[in-house]
Amino acid sequence: MAVTSEATTLWVGDLTSGAGTTTLDSSKVAAFPVSWAARAQGVAGMTNPEELLGAAHSACFSMALANALATFGTPPGNLQVTAAVTFDPAEGVTGSHLLVSAQVHGISEEDFERIAAEAKANCPVSRALAGIPITLEANLA
């Protein structure tokens, strides 16, 4: 069964001096202030589309990697995944870097790196981001 998730942004004003609020409609768990300054320069207390994209990518990859490790017979004790999404105002989104630290018992570094690379390739958000470079740095803790 397909699930459709929704978020809404209410924007007021022009691009550079305006601002908005992005609300997670489906879950109703959060609303985030957004602005061009937060996106182009980084502003404390505000988010941007790339940070939200990073949240989606890190969550999706975590699920894909946990599943792949369990299928291999070595479920993770825990995974910490950071997705660093880069935005250049002149070029747009230019990449996503996945940084993984994992506690997994009974797996070799070689098998872990192979499974992490497969999870990166098969993660639905990674596939949706096929137009940008996605890099991976995965280590056993």
Secondary structure, 3 states (H helix, E strand, C coil): CCCCCCEEEEEECCCCCCEEEEEECCCCCCEEEEEHHHHHCCCCCCECHHHHHHHHHHHHHHHHHHHHHHHCCCCCCEEEEEEEEEEECCCEEEEEEEEEEEECCCCCHHHHHHHHHHHHHHCHHHHHCCCCCEEEEEEEC
